[in-house]
């Protein structure tokens, strides 16, 4: 893809990114046709009136919508297995991603971060490190601000972008070339969207495929799978983690023999916190961050909401909210920091295997299972630890608290699943957990 005709572009998937893409295209003179599986007033909010809208769940509408356009942009919420791809291919339509549009329109440098877990935390850390270094940086992509929207920010004008690049956003990439590209880790996820593990991995590796010899790729040292995917890439390689270029050595995080921060000064220093910190240091330093600024951010960072967030201590029990953990890999990482925790787990399955959760069974004292996968998870855990089912978050919190009294006194919500069975997103799930904990602390949450 060297040139894409955007004169009349179809935009599919009217979530936050799709709407931002549509508006950015219109601002640049394109005619836009809109498609969504559930076209509604909500989907159309924030868009210009009078635009053509088609129902992409219907083949006839798809045929009509794509017959008169020159290109197609597909939002990250539209599955790679959606019928729109087959119809677009039959018509020879180029499919252009949001990240490719940004690359076509803007040449400011980007750092891009992908991985099954830790993307949001690392993106936030890198952005803060750059800002602390007096570099105007904006976190974009799989955040509150799509990259095409961030391009138009004026107060202040961004100098660099730190792009959280999910596999959904990378799936159609052919032009996007980050100055620094980082792949943090890899575990099965989103197989319901991609169809299989190979497609998921191939989407991830697009983060470096357009890089040149003067660009940097950052990978976890010793990860055989990710490093095998990197073979043949043109970029320069930098590694993080034990044995890597940026790693924990003794009492410090060290960047190629330069001590960056004393571990003891960091509020968050569990194993996965240190890996995230090492990755952030590597990315930020390559993007121009100063060592003193990097240290300052790490000693003042106490975590993000819904990511191993301490909620409260009540009735002798500590409650932690890790609602962002939507894969077994993320939940296992969280459990490594606990001893005999009562785990609240479950939700909507993404066609991934749950047996890896047993890799942290020594850190689990009991389990409360919720959501669509509750019965499956009870069957998985019950041969090893007490496992019960709860029909609401309030019930889960109460049952878990009762079980924790006889264990280490910690309750961890770390679902290992998507939230879309009970909630519109992981934030709502985490908020409901915090609400149930608060009600319990006030004597309102316990069952009669």
C-alpha positions, 0 to 999 in steps of 0.5 A: 500500500503506497497510495490510498485513494481517500476521496470517498471512504467507508468507515466501519465500526462507529465506536470512539475510534471510528467516529474519530476517523470519520471526523478526521477524514471529513476535515481533510476533504473526504466524502464519508460513508458510515457502517455499523452492526448496530447503527443508532443515535448513540453510534452517530453522536459527534458526527456531522448530520446527513451522512449515509449510514448502513447496517454492516450486519446485513450483506445487502447493505454492505454490498451497497455501501462498498460499491461506491467507495474508493477505500475502507477504514475498519475500526478496532471493534470490528472482528477480523472475521467480519463479512466486511473483509470478504466483500471488500476483497471481492471489490479490490478495496484497500483497507486502511487502519487508523494508524496508517491514516495517521502515518499518511497525515503526520510525520511526528515521531511515535513510540508504540507499545503492544503486548497481551498485558501491561500496555496501558501502564507502560504507555502511561509511564512513558508519556509521564517520563517524556512530559517530565523531560519537557517533551510534549507527549500525548498518549493515544491509540487504545486510550481515550484519544485515538491517534488520528484525533491526537494529531489535531491537538493544539494546546499544547501541540504534541511533539511525540505520540505514545501509542497504545497499539492493541492487536485490533489496531495493528491488524490492518497496518501496512504503513505505520512506522513507529520510531520505537516499537515495544512488544511487552509479552505474549499469551493467548487472548482475543481468539474470538476476534482473531480466530486463532493464535497465529492471526493474533501474533501476526497482528502484533508483529506488525508493530515493527514491520515498517521500521527501518535500520535507524528505528528501535524495537524493544522486546523481552529478553529471552522470550523465544516466541516473540524473538522468533517473530522478530527474526529478519526485522530491519530495526535495531534490537533493545531488550528488557527484563532479566538478562536484558539491556534494561533490567533489575541488577541488585537494588536498582533498575539499570539501563546499560550499566547506568543506574536509573532508580533504586527499587526500594524507592518505588511504591510498586515493585512486584515482579510484573511492576518491575518488568513494566518499569524496565520496558518503560525505561527502555522506551522513554530513554530511546525517545529522549527522556532524561534519567532524572525524569524517569526516576522521578516518575517511577518513585511517584507512580502508585498505579492506575485504576483497575490495575491491582488497585488497593481499594480498602482494608475493612473487617481485617480484609484487604481488597484489591481491584484488578478488573483490567486483568482480562486474560489468565496471563494477567491474573497469574501475574497479579497473583504472584504478589499474594499468598493465599489470596481469595480470587474473584474470577470469571466473566465472558470467555474470549475463546482462550484456555483457562488452565494456565490459571493453575500456574499460580494455584500456590498463591490462591487460598480460595476462589469465587467464580462469577459471570458466564464462565463461573461453572467452568471455573468452579470445575477447574479450581475445585480439585485444588482449592475451595471454589464457590459460585456467586450470582452478583458482584455484591455476593462475590465480595461477601463470600470472598470476605468470609473465606479470607477471614481464615486465610491471608486476609486478601481478596483480589478481583482479577477476572481473567475474562472479558466483562461484557456478560455483566458489564459494558467494560472492565471499568464498570466491573471494577467500579461495581467491585469497589462499590460492593466493598464500600457498602460492606465497609459501611455495613450495607453490603452483607446479605441478610 
